[in-house]
């Protein structure tokens, strides 16, 4: 039986915007950048190649190079390293092995949404000064965790960049990012939603916790906690808030590769990161997404929702709430998809279906509705 988190003082609702992240300001820049970038796609013709136009606005960019497609992505970790730094100060432990997996997951979990097999990862580790690399325990944990994540996903670590950017990156901090390149081979594995249709099933893959999105909110929440990061996530439990936040992000490429081996090609995929469950509305087609089963919410996300005094609408707009990845598959392959994922050690649920109708997401067990205006990414 799950215990109810202890009550917090009445500080009012803490939203993602109050923590310093306002997508209403960020998203217009993304849209403007996409439009400018689209005008450059014609340059590929000089090399005998062409872009896949439908990949514009998706989580990875796809180029047709003839016998196969080439997919690429770059992603950064964000502010999760700040939690690792503070927990190292409080406990003496380095969490940078987990932080390394988080960074790679941010790139690989985006790349696989278009049907790609990840091939090569490159590292970008920008520190606030050369002394960051002088902490041998932390530096070695980062290296070991990075390699372990590459091994788990079967990708080559090609190289990277380790600049010391005093004056740009704060002293004692590091900005972590990864780029990833992959192949879509055979071409039939391409997944950009052109086959997405009413009747398709929605399969959700479990998250391990907060992953690496919503950390600005999670860090701001610490100001409300008497014990800060050392606050137990549940009464009487030994797991602290800081430890729970640092559970590494799930790597989903073993699932998508296993699905390919099983002969299952998703009609579409969505990496549930920033914008929470609104990411289920990512594809521009007009469909109704009806959810009839929601996964159990991880304890750390229940804790955040409780102490931030968020209702379900706000929480599911911001956090993954237990679902880190969505697969849209033919209805007759849904149960097999769940079984394949679980054979890879990833919990999965047949969560809903796509129907004809206006573009909206209906989360029936919670009585939530997100309309077409809930997500504007292109």
N, C-alpha and C positions, 0 to 999 in steps of 0.2 A: 504494500500500500504506500502510495507516494504521500509524503508529508507536505503540508502547506507551508510555504516560505514564511519566515517571521515577518510581522508587519513592519512597515517603514513609516517614518514621520510623514505627514501630509505635505509633500513638496509639490503636488500637482503632477500632471502628465509630463514626462520627459520625451520629447520627440527627437527624431533623427536630425531635423533642422536645427533644433536648439543645441544639439551637440556639435554643430558647425558644418553639417553637410546639407546642402540645399540643392536637390536635383533640378528644381525649377530654374536655377542659375546655371547648373552644369550641362543639362541636356541640350539647351539651345546651341551651345558651343559644339557639342558632339554632332548635332545635325548639320551645322554649318561646315564642320570639318569633313563630314561624309560627302557633302555635296561638292566641295572643292576636290576631294580625293577622287570622286567618281570621274571628274573631268580628266584625270591623269591616266585612266585605264587604257586609253587609246595608244599610249606609248608602247604597250606590249606588242602591238602589231608589227613594230619594227624588228622584233625578234622572232616573229612567226608564232606568237602565242596570243591568247585572249583571256580576259577575265570571265568569270561566271557572274553575270550581273546580279543574280538573285542572292549572291553572298554578300553584297553590299548591305550593311546594316545588321548582318548576322554576327555571331561571336568570333568567326574566323573568316579570313579572306581567301578566296579560291581562284586559282589560275589554271586554265586548260593548257597543258604543255604537250598535248598529242595523245600518247598512249595512256596517260593517267592525269589526274588533277593534283596540283600542289597546293597545300593549305598552310597558312602561317598566322601567327598571333604573337603579340607581346602584351604582357600583363605585369602589374606591380603588386606587391604584397599589401601596401597600405600601412596602416598604423599599428598592426598587431605586434610588431617588434617592440613597441613601447611597453606593452604588457610584459613581454619576455624580459626586458631590461629591468622593470620594476620588480618582477618576481625573482630575478637573480639577486637583486639587492636585498630582498626580504628573506630569501631562503638559501642563498648561496648556490643554487642549482642553475645550470644553463639549460634553457629550453630551445636552443637554436637548432637542434636536430628536427624538432617539430616545426619550427618556423621555416626551415628549408623546405619541408614537404608542403607546407602551406603555399609557398611561393611557386613551386612547380605546379601544384594543383590548380592555381589560378590560371595558368597558361594552358595546361593539358586539358583541363575540364572544359575550357572554351573550344579548343581545337577539335575535340572529338564530336562536338555538336554537329559538324558538317559531314561526318562520316569518315574522318581521317584517322589513319594510324600514325601516332606520334613517332617521329624518327630521331630528331635531334633537339636538344635543349641547350640554350646558351644562358649564361649567368651574367647579371649586372648587379654588383655589390658596391654601392657608392657610400663611403663612410665620411663622417665629418672631420676625420683626420687620420693620419697613419697609425696613431696609437690604438685605434679600435682593433686593428689586427694583432696587436700585441698581447691581447688576452687569449692565451693559447687554448684554454678550455673552451671558450666560446667559439673561437675560430674553427677549431677542430670539430666541434659539434655541428657547425654549419656545413662544413665539408662532408662529414659523415652522413648527415641527414640528407644532403643534396644527392649524394651518390645512391643512398638507399632508396630514395624516391625514384631515381632514374632506373634502378634495377627493378623495382616493383612494376614500373610501366614499360620496361623493355626498351628504353630510349638511350641513345648515346649522348653523353655530356660533351659537347664539342669544344667548349672554351668559355670565355667571358671577359668581363672588364671589371677591375677593382679600383676605381678612382678614389682619391682622397680629396674631398670637396669642401675644405674649410671655408666658411662664409656662405656656403649654399646649403649644405647639410649641417644640422646642429652638431656641435662637438659631443662626442660620446654616442652618437646615433648612427644608424645605417639605413639606407634606402635599398630595399631588395626588389629585384624584378627578374623576369625570365621571358625569353622568347622561345617559341617552339615552331618547328617545321614538320609537316607530315605529308603523307601520300594518301590519296583516295584511289585505291586500286584493288579491284576493278572499278571502273567509273560508275557502275550501278550502285556503288555504296554512297554516292553523293546524297546528302540529306539537307536540303534547303527548303523543304516544305512544299514542293510542287505537287507531291502526292497526298498531302494532308487533306483529309476529307471527313465529313460527318460519318459516324460509325466507328472511327478509329478509337482505340482505347488509350487511356492515359495511365502509364505506369510510373510511379514515383520511387526513387531510390533514396534510402535513408541518409541523413547527414550525421556527422559525428558530434555536432554541437553548433557553435556559431560560425564555424569555418573562418573565413577571413573577410567577412562583410558585416557591417554594423559595429565595428570596433570603436568608432568614434563615440557612438552612443554608449557602448559598454564601458568605455573608459570614463566618460562623463558621469556615469552612474556611480562610480566609486566614491564621489563626493558625498553621496547620501548614505554610505555604509559605514557604521562605526568602526568596523575592523578592516575596512578597505578591501583590498584583494584577498586578504586572509579570512574573510567572512565565509562560513560554511554555506554551501549551496543549498543544503537541506538541514534542518535541525538535527543535531546529533551526528551528522555525517562528517567524515574526515576530509572529504574533497572540498577544497577552497574555491572561491569564485575565480581567482587567478589561474589556478590549475585547470579548472573546467574551461575557461576561455582559451587555454593553450592546447586543448585537444587538437591534434592536427587535422586539417581538411582531408576529407575522403578523396581518394584517387579513383576516378570512374573509368579510366581507359581499359583496365582489365575486363570490365563488364562489357563495354562496347566491342572489344576484340572477341570476347567469348560469344557474343551475339552473332557476330559475323561468321564465326566457325559453326554456329548452330543454324546458319541460313536465315537469320532474321535481320532485315534491314529496316530500321526505324524510318517512318515517314518524316519525322522531325524530332529534334531534341532541344531542350532548354536547360541551361546551367542556371540554377536558382541561386543567384548571388545578390548584388545590389538591386533594390526594388522588390525584394522578397518574392511572394507568390505572383505578383503582377508580371513576372517574367514568363508565366505561362501564356500570356497574351502577346508574346514577342512577334510571332509571325503576322504579317499584315493582312492575311485573309480574314474574311468575315465569318467567324464561326462562334458558336457558344460552347464554352468549356465547362462541363458539369462535373463537379467533384462530389462523390458520394461517400468516400472513405478518406479520412485524414490520418496521417501517422501520429504516433505518440510524440509529444513535444519533449525534447531533451530537457533535463532538469535545469541546465544553465539558462536556457531560453525562457523557461517558466519563471525562473528567478528574475531575469531581466524584465520580462513583461510585468511581473508583480511589483517590483521596486520602482520601475519607471512609470507605473500606473497607466499602462497602455491598454486600451481595449483591443479586441481581436482585430478590428479593422486596421489599426495602426501597426500592431505587431506583425500581421501577415503582409502588410505593405512594406515592411522594412527587413524582417528577419526570415530565415529559411524555415523556421518552425518545424524542423524535423525532416524536411525534404530537400535534398541537395541537388537533385537532378531529375529531369522529367523526360520520359521516352514516350513518343506518340507512335503506336504500332497498330497494325491491323488487328481487329478484335479477336480473330481466331489464333493470333500468336501471343496474346497478352499473358496467359498463364505460363506459357513456355518462357516468355521473357522474364517473368518473376522468378521462375525456377533457375534460369541461367544466372541471374544476378545473385541469387542466394547461394548458388554453388561457388561463386567467387567471394563469398563472405560478406556480401552487401545485402542488407535487408531491403525488401522491395514489396510494393503493394499495387494491386490493380485498384486505382483510386477513382477513376471516372471515365468519361467518354466525351467525344466531340459530337455536337449536334448542329443541324442547320439552324440558323437564327442570327440575331444581332451579335456583334462582337462583344462578348462579356465573359467573365469568369464567375461561376456560381459555386461557392463552397457551401453546400447544403447543410452539412452537420453544424456549421457555425452561423448560418443565416447571413453570409457575407456575399456581396455582389461588387465586382469591379467591372466598370464599363470600358468602352473603347478609349476614353480619355484618361484612363488610369496609367497608361504607359506610352510615352511619346519618345521613341528612340530613333526615328528616321523621318 
